Amino acid sequence: MALAVVGGALLSAFFDVLFDRLASPELVNLIRGKKPDKLLQKMKSQLLVVKVVLADAEKKQITDSNVKEWLDLLNDVVYEVDDLLDELSTRAATQKEVSNSFSHLFNRKKIVSITKLEDIVERLDDILKQKESLDLKEIAVENNQPWKAQPTSLEDGYGMFGRDKDKEAIMKMVLEDSTDDIEVLETLKFPRTFLLINCENSPFNNEKAAHNIVSMLKYLRVLSFCDFQCPLALPDSIGELILLRYLNLSHTSTETLPESLCNLYNLQTLKLIWCLNLTKLPSAMQNLANLRHLEICKTYIKEMPKRMGKLNQIQKLDLYIVGKHKENSIKELGGLPNLHDWFCIKKLENVTNGEEALEARIMDKKHINGLSLEWSVGNDNSINSQIQLDVLSNLQPHQDLKGLSISGYKGTRFPEWVGNFSYQNITNLCLEDCNCFMLPSLGQLPSLGQLPSLKDLRISDMNSVKTIDAGFYKKDDCSSLTPFPSLEFLEIDNMPCWEVWSSFDSEAFPVLRSLNIVDCPKLKGDLPNHLPALQTLRITNCELLVSSVQGLLHFKH
């Protein structure tokens, strides 16, 4: 059993955060003139008194057990203050009618209550009284650098921060393979992170695991069931974890996600990678206003929920599946200006015209470094090739792109931007299943040789291509360039109609190290005759190909 429940950071890092929350306009407006206002102001004064002696206490705890015990008590209270303010801030931010909500926020049956505030203030009073007997001195501390936690070490390398008692309980579970995980969890004080690392011999190894964990750990910020092997179904009560920032269900059997998931106002990361049974997302995903990362690749989600364009804080969205309705069309991408990393758009056949594609504003997404554009495989007779050309033309990315993949495209030709010399940073390019038997013109590959940084090129399943000729190497207006000056890996696969590869320029492919030609049964003649850097040549299922292999071996390193 390896289970980690991680606390927060060192005490000294919390205080400025707590003071910022106490001063937030939403919270100030919510409590102004009410009883919690006075309690929170008193709590702030208490924390200010503690803060000035904290640096001295952290030094003395090493040699003074009384100071160490005092810090432990303070540690527990500060965590509870942080939890309380976090929840208050969340409810304040999501509340539409402050005046109608106040009594609800401080209902005694709720987590945030007058009783809880009074208890914290009373405990801080006791801590301040104990401080007087410890001879702690005021020390001014400059903190110009952002604080970063340094993990303690576990035998398996997992980091853990926070309360010593919690860490001791967790260490016992992790290192002694405890089977009393549920009982141990019940003794922990407001754990922030739950990582189910290995549940093989644990009472969590059952279908009720998610329900048990969600019901017991209400203050979680991080929850991960990644690689959980048992059937997994999140309970509706997941929506009560309003402090949750990170949820990882990757590599699990999850089939559905409850609608209550969309109540998680603070959720910033949702990972669903390789959830092979998942076919849809909750319909109200647009309510996750703070979502920054949504990873859904390797799932069978059929289309995106409506109004995803409202998630304008999102930075990592690995996949967008275009729907057939206005509210989940490609236009929704226009509202997501901050996308980073590799971005894939699927089901582009659902884009009805070029103007619609233009509204996705792909050109304006300056932080994506790779773009994958995919049309689904379908009946060629139902394809409008001019629309596909218009769509691909208007999905042109910014010129600092590093990777590009186009799959299933059936346009009349490739637009001018594909292979254009201005894309000087592209290192990886893949063209797959871009063909239409009804359109022989698509048998012409774009001029890819003029991409100066291209290192890896893969071309496959292009049934219309019969000849690779001079146009593949470069255009007339780039006559001074060496074709494919940086290409190291070239693979051409499953080209059933390809017959001729013209050796256009003896200077092409100066650094090509690996050449793979697979399943090209009609290809005949010679390969390019000057490949000075070639190290690996693989030819498979190309019966008619007569290559000058002996000549190539002469240059092999």
C-alpha positions in Angstrom: 0.0 0.0 0.0 1.3 3.4 -0.8 -1.0 6.3 0.1 0.0 9.9 0.5 -2.1 12.6 2.1 -0.1 15.8 1.9 -0.6 18.8 4.1 0.3 22.4 3.2 3.5 24.4 3.3 5.6 25.8 6.2 3.9 28.2 8.5 5.9 31.2 7.5 4.6 30.9 3.9 0.9 31.0 4.9 0.6 34.3 6.7 0.8 36.6 3.7 -1.7 34.4 1.9 -4.1 34.5 4.8 -3.8 38.3 5.1 -4.5 38.7 1.4 -7.6 36.7 1.7 -8.8 38.6 4.7 -8.4 41.8 2.7 -10.1 40.6 -0.5 -12.9 42.9 -1.6 -15.4 40.0 -2.0 -14.9 38.8 1.5 -14.9 42.3 3.0 -18.1 43.2 1.2 -19.7 39.9 2.3 -19.1 40.3 6.0 -19.1 44.0 6.5 -21.1 45.0 9.6 -21.9 41.4 10.6 -20.7 39.3 13.5 -18.1 37.4 11.5 -16.6 40.7 10.6 -15.6 41.4 14.2 -14.4 37.8 14.6 -12.3 37.8 11.5 -10.7 41.2 12.5 -9.8 39.8 15.9 -8.3 36.7 14.2 -6.3 39.0 11.9 -4.9 40.9 14.9 -4.0 37.6 16.6 -2.2 36.3 13.6 -0.2 39.6 13.3 1.0 39.2 16.8 2.1 35.6 16.1 3.8 36.4 12.8 6.4 38.7 14.3 7.8 36.0 16.6 7.4 33.2 14.1 11.0 33.4 12.7 12.4 33.1 16.2 10.1 30.2 17.1 11.1 28.2 14.0 14.8 28.6 15.0 14.2 27.6 18.7 12.0 24.6 18.0 15.1 22.6 17.2 16.4 22.8 20.7 13.3 23.7 22.7 10.5 21.0 22.9 8.1 23.5 24.4 8.5 25.8 21.4 8.1 22.8 19.1 4.8 21.9 20.7 3.6 25.5 20.5 4.4 25.6 16.8 2.5 22.3 16.3 -0.6 23.8 17.9 -0.2 27.0 15.8 0.3 24.8 12.7 -3.1 23.1 13.2 -5.0 26.3 13.8 -3.4 28.1 10.8 -4.5 25.2 8.5 -8.0 25.5 9.8 -8.0 29.3 9.2 -6.7 28.7 5.7 -9.5 26.2 5.0 -12.2 28.4 6.5 -11.0 31.5 4.5 -10.7 29.4 1.3 -14.2 28.2 1.6 -15.5 31.6 2.5 -13.7 33.2 -0.5 -15.2 30.5 -2.8 -18.7 31.0 -1.6 -18.3 34.8 -1.8 -17.0 34.6 -5.4 -19.8 32.3 -6.5 -22.6 34.1 -4.7 -24.9 36.2 -6.9 -27.1 37.8 -4.2 -24.9 38.5 -1.1 -27.7 39.7 1.1 -29.7 36.6 0.5 -26.8 34.3 1.0 -25.3 35.5 4.2 -27.4 33.5 6.6 -26.8 30.4 4.4 -23.1 30.9 4.5 -23.0 31.0 8.3 -25.6 28.4 9.0 -24.4 26.3 12.0 -24.9 23.1 10.0 -22.5 24.3 7.3 -18.7 23.9 7.3 -18.3 27.7 7.6 -20.0 28.7 10.8 -20.0 31.2 13.6 -19.1 28.4 16.1 -16.0 27.5 14.0 -14.9 31.1 13.9 -15.4 31.5 17.7 -13.4 28.2 18.3 -10.5 29.4 16.2 -10.4 32.8 17.9 -10.4 31.1 21.3 -7.6 28.7 20.4 -5.5 31.6 19.1 -6.0 33.4 22.4 -4.6 30.3 24.2 -1.7 30.2 21.8 -0.9 33.9 22.4 -1.0 33.3 26.2 1.4 30.4 25.8 3.7 32.6 23.7 4.4 34.8 26.7 6.1 32.0 28.6 8.4 31.0 25.7 10.5 34.2 25.5 10.1 34.5 21.8 11.5 37.6 20.2 10.3 39.7 17.3 12.4 39.3 14.2 11.8 41.2 11.0 11.9 38.9 8.0 12.4 40.0 4.4 10.8 37.8 1.9 11.4 39.1 -1.6 11.5 35.7 -3.3 8.4 33.6 -3.9 8.5 30.8 -1.3 8.8 27.2 -2.5 8.4 24.2 -0.4 11.3 21.7 -0.1 10.1 18.2 0.3 11.2 15.8 3.0 12.3 12.4 1.7 10.4 9.2 1.6 11.9 5.9 0.6 9.8 5.8 -2.5 10.6 9.5 -3.4 7.2 11.1 -2.7 7.3 14.5 -1.1 5.2 15.5 1.9 4.7 18.8 3.6 2.8 19.9 6.7 1.7 18.5 10.1 4.2 16.0 11.7 1.4 13.9 13.2 -0.3 13.5 9.9 3.1 12.7 8.2 3.8 10.0 10.8 0.5 8.4 10.2 1.0 8.5 6.5 4.6 7.2 6.7 3.3 4.2 8.6 0.8 3.4 5.8 3.3 3.9 3.1 6.3 2.1 4.6 4.5 -0.6 6.7 1.9 -1.5 4.2 -0.9 -0.6 6.6 -4.4 -2.1 6.0 -6.1 0.4 8.3 -6.1 3.2 5.8 -9.7 4.3 6.5 -9.2 4.4 10.2 -6.0 6.4 9.7 -7.8 8.9 7.4 -10.3 9.5 10.1 -7.6 10.7 12.4 -6.1 13.2 10.0 -6.8 16.9 10.4 -8.0 18.4 7.1 -5.6 16.7 4.6 -5.2 18.7 1.4 -4.0 16.0 -1.0 -5.0 12.4 -1.6 -3.0 10.4 -4.0 -4.0 6.7 -4.4 -0.7 5.4 -5.6 -1.2 1.6 -5.1 -4.4 0.1 -3.7 -3.7 -3.6 -4.3 -3.8 -4.7 -0.7 -5.8 -1.8 0.7 -9.4 -1.5 1.9 -9.6 1.2 -0.8 -9.4 -1.5 -3.4 -13.1 -1.7 -4.1 -15.9 0.1 -5.9 -16.8 2.2 -2.9 -13.4 3.9 -2.7 -14.4 7.1 -4.4 -17.5 7.5 -2.2 -15.5 6.8 1.1 -12.7 9.2 0.3 -15.0 12.0 -0.9 -17.2 11.7 2.2 -14.3 11.7 4.6 -11.9 14.3 3.1 -14.0 17.5 2.6 -11.0 19.9 2.5 -9.1 18.3 -0.3 -7.3 20.5 -2.8 -5.8 17.6 -4.8 -7.4 14.2 -5.5 -5.9 11.6 -7.8 -7.2 8.1 -8.7 -4.8 7.8 -11.6 -4.3 4.1 -12.6 -6.9 2.9 -10.1 -7.7 -0.6 -11.3 -11.2 -1.2 -9.8 -14.4 0.1 -11.3 -14.5 3.8 -10.5 -17.6 6.0 -10.3 -17.4 9.5 -8.8 -20.3 10.1 -6.4 -22.5 13.2 -6.7 -21.0 14.4 -3.5 -17.8 15.3 -5.4 -19.5 18.6 -5.9 -19.2 19.3 -2.2 -15.4 19.5 -2.4 -15.5 23.1 -3.3 -11.9 23.7 -2.4 -10.7 21.1 -4.9 -8.1 22.4 -7.4 -6.8 19.2 -9.0 -8.6 16.0 -10.1 -6.9 13.2 -11.9 -8.9 10.2 -13.1 -6.5 9.2 -15.9 -6.1 5.5 -16.8 -9.3 4.5 -14.9 -12.5 2.8 -15.9 -14.6 5.9 -15.4 -17.7 5.9 -17.6 -19.5 9.0 -16.6 -18.8 12.2 -14.6 -21.6 13.6 -12.3 -23.0 16.9 -13.2 -22.2 18.1 -9.7 -18.5 18.1 -10.8 -19.4 21.5 -12.4 -20.0 23.0 -9.0 -16.2 22.9 -8.3 -15.6 26.6 -8.7 -11.9 26.4 -7.7 -11.1 23.4 -10.0 -8.0 24.3 -12.1 -6.9 20.9 -13.4 -9.0 18.0 -14.7 -7.1 15.0 -16.2 -9.0 12.3 -18.0 -6.3 10.8 -20.2 -6.9 7.2 -21.3 -10.3 7.0 -19.8 -11.4 4.6 -22.6 -15.0 4.2 -21.3 -15.7 7.9 -21.1 -17.9 9.2 -23.9 -19.1 12.6 -22.7 -18.3 15.4 -20.4 -20.8 17.0 -18.0 -23.1 19.5 -19.7 -22.3 22.5 -17.5 -18.5 22.5 -17.9 -18.7 26.2 -18.8 -19.3 26.8 -15.1 -15.8 25.8 -14.1 -14.6 29.4 -14.3 -11.1 28.8 -12.9 -10.3 25.7 -15.0 -6.7 26.0 -16.5 -6.0 22.5 -17.6 -8.4 20.0 -19.3 -6.8 16.8 -20.7 -9.1 14.4 -22.5 -6.9 12.7 -25.1 -7.3 8.9 -25.6 -10.9 9.0 -24.6 -14.0 8.3 -26.7 -15.7 11.6 -26.0 -18.0 12.2 -29.0 -18.3 16.0 -28.8 -17.6 18.9 -26.5 -20.2 20.3 -24.1 -21.9 23.6 -25.0 -20.3 27.0 -24.5 -16.8 25.9 -23.8 -15.7 29.3 -25.0 -16.6 30.7 -21.6 -13.6 29.0 -20.1 -11.3 31.9 -21.0 -8.8 31.0 -18.3 -7.9 27.7 -19.8 -4.3 27.2 -20.9 -4.0 23.5 -21.5 -6.7 21.9 -23.7 -5.2 19.0 -25.5 -8.3 18.1 -27.6 -11.4 19.8 -28.9 -14.0 17.7 -30.7 -16.1 19.9 -33.0 -19.8 19.4 -32.5 -22.7 19.8 -34.9 -24.5 22.5 -32.9 -23.8 26.2 -32.7 -22.9 26.1 -29.0 -20.3 23.4 -29.4 -19.0 24.4 -32.9 -15.5 25.4 -33.7 -16.4 29.0 -33.0 -16.1 28.3 -29.3 -12.4 28.2 -29.7 -12.4 31.9 -30.4 -13.0 32.5 -26.7 -9.9 30.6 -25.7 -6.9 32.9 -26.4 -4.4 31.4 -23.9 -4.0 27.8 -25.1 -0.5 26.4 -24.7 1.4 23.3 -25.8 0.1 20.8 -28.4 -3.5 21.3 -29.4 -5.7 18.9 -31.4 -9.0 19.6 -33.2 -11.0 16.6 -34.3 -14.2 16.1 -36.4 -13.4 19.0 -38.6 -16.0 17.7 -41.0 -18.6 19.3 -38.8 -17.3 22.8 -39.7 -19.8 24.0 -42.3 -17.8 26.8 -44.0 -14.5 28.7 -44.0 -15.9 31.7 -42.1 -16.8 29.5 -39.2 -13.2 28.1 -39.1 -11.9 31.7 -39.1 -13.8 32.5 -36.0 -11.8 29.9 -34.1 -8.9 32.4 -34.3 -6.2 29.8 -34.5 -3.7 32.4 -35.8 -4.1 34.4 -32.5 -3.2 31.4 -30.3 0.5 32.4 -30.0 1.3 29.9 -27.2 0.5 26.6 -28.9 3.6 24.9 -30.1 2.0 22.1 -32.0 -1.3 21.7 -33.9 -3.1 18.6 -35.0 -6.1 19.0 -37.5 -8.2 15.9 -38.0 -11.1 15.0 -40.3 -12.9 11.7 -39.6 -12.7 8.9 -42.1 -15.9 8.8 -44.1 -17.5 8.3 -47.5 -15.7 10.3 -50.2 -19.0 10.8 -52.0 -20.3 13.0 -49.1 -17.3 15.3 -49.0 -17.4 18.9 -50.1 -13.7 19.4 -51.0 -13.9 23.1 -51.5 -15.3 23.6 -48.0 -12.4 21.5 -46.6 -9.9 23.7 -48.5 -11.6 26.8 -47.1 -11.6 25.4 -43.6 -7.9 24.3 -43.7 -6.9 27.7 -45.2 -8.6 29.5 -42.3 -7.1 27.3 -39.6 -3.6 28.7 -40.4 -1.5 28.8 -37.2 1.0 31.4 -36.1 4.5 31.1 -37.7 6.4 30.1 -34.6 4.7 26.7 -34.6 7.0 23.7 -34.0 4.8 20.8 -34.9 2.0 20.1 -37.4 -0.2 17.1 -38.2 -3.0 17.0 -40.8 -5.1 13.9 -41.0 -8.1 12.9 -43.1 -8.1 16.1 -45.2 -9.9 15.8 -48.5 -9.7 19.3 -50.0 -9.0 20.1 -53.6 -5.4 20.9 -52.7 -3.2 22.0 -49.8 -3.4 25.7 -49.0 -0.4 27.9 -49.4 0.6 28.1 -45.8 1.3 24.3 -45.5 5.0 24.0 -46.1 5.5 27.7 -46.5 9.1 28.9 -45.9 7.9 31.4 -43.2 7.3 28.5 -40.8 11.0 28.4 -39.9 10.5 26.7 -36.5 8.6 23.6 -37.6 10.6 20.5 -36.6 7.9 17.7 -36.9 5.3 17.3 -39.6 2.8 14.5 -40.4 0.4 14.1 -43.3 -1.9 11.2 -43.0 -4.9 9.9 -45.0 -5.0 13.2 -47.1 -6.5 11.9 -50.3 -9.6 11.6 -52.4 -9.9 9.3 -55.4 -12.4 11.8 -56.9 -9.7 14.5 -56.8 -6.4 13.6 -58.6 -5.1 17.1 -57.9 -4.7 16.2 -54.2 -2.0 13.8 -55.5 0.4 16.7 -55.4 2.3 16.9 -52.1 3.0 20.4 -50.7 6.5 21.9 -50.9 7.9 20.7 -47.6 11.6 20.8 -48.5 11.6 24.6 -47.9 10.9 24.2 -44.2 14.4 25.0 -42.8 14.1 23.4 -39.4 12.1 20.3 -40.3 13.7 17.2 -38.7 11.0 14.5 -38.7 8.6 14.0 -41.7 6.0 11.2 -41.9 3.7 10.8 -44.9 1.1 7.9 -44.9 -2.1 6.7 -46.5 -2.1 9.2 -49.3 -3.8 7.1 -52.0 -3.9 9.8 -54.6 -0.2 10.4 -54.8 1.5 8.9 -57.9 4.6 11.0 -58.2 6.9 12.9 -55.8 8.6 15.4 -58.0 10.3 18.8 -57.9 7.4 20.5 -56.3 7.9 18.4 -53.1 11.4 19.8 -52.7 10.9 23.6 -53.1 9.1 26.2 -55.1 10.6 28.3 -57.9 10.8 31.4 -55.6 13.0 29.4 -53.2 15.5 28.2 -55.8 18.6 29.2 -53.7 17.6 27.0 -50.8 18.9 23.5 -50.1 15.9 21.2 -49.9 15.2 19.5 -46.5 18.4 21.0 -44.9 17.6 19.7 -41.4 15.6 16.5 -42.1 16.9 13.5 -40.1 14.0 11.1 -40.2 11.7 10.4 -43.2 9.0 7.8 -43.3 6.6 7.2 -46.2 4.0 4.5 -45.5 1.1 2.9 -47.2 1.1 4.8 -50.5 -0.6 2.2 -52.9 -0.5 4.4 -56.0 2.9 6.0 -55.6 5.0 5.1 -58.7 7.8 7.6 -59.1 10.2 9.4 -56.8 12.2 12.0 -58.9 15.7 12.8 -57.7 15.4 16.5 -58.1 18.4 17.9 -56.4 21.6 16.2 -55.4 22.0 18.6 -52.5 18.7 17.5 -50.9 18.6 15.6 -47.6 22.2 16.5 -46.4 21.6 15.2 -42.9 19.0 12.5 -43.4 19.9 9.6 -41.0 16.9 7.3 -41.3 14.7 6.5 -44.3 11.7 4.1 -44.1 9.6 3.2 -47.1 6.8 0.8 -46.2 3.9 -0.7 -48.2 4.4 1.2 -51.5 3.9 -1.7 -54.0 4.0 0.3 -57.2 7.1 2.4 -56.5 9.9 1.7 -58.9 13.2 3.2 -59.9 15.9 4.6 -57.7 15.9 6.4 -54.4 17.6 9.8 -54.1 21.2 9.1 -55.1 23.0 11.3 -52.6 22.3 10.7 -49.0 25.7 11.3 -47.2 24.4 11.0 -43.6 22.1 8.0 -44.0 22.5 5.4 -41.3 19.3 3.4 -41.5 17.4 2.3 -44.6 14.3 0.2 -44.3 12.2 -0.9 -47.3 9.2 -3.2 -46.6 6.6 -4.5 -49.1 7.9 -2.5 -52.0 8.3 -5.3 -54.6 9.1 -3.1 -57.6 11.5 -0.8 -56.0 15.0 -1.1 -57.4 17.3 1.0 -55.3 21.0 1.7 -55.5 21.6 0.1 -52.1 25.3 -0.5 -52.8 25.8 3.2 -53.5 24.0 4.1 -50.3 26.1 1.7 -48.2 29.2 3.6 -49.4 28.0 6.7 -47.4 26.8 4.8 -44.4 28.4 5.8 -41.1 
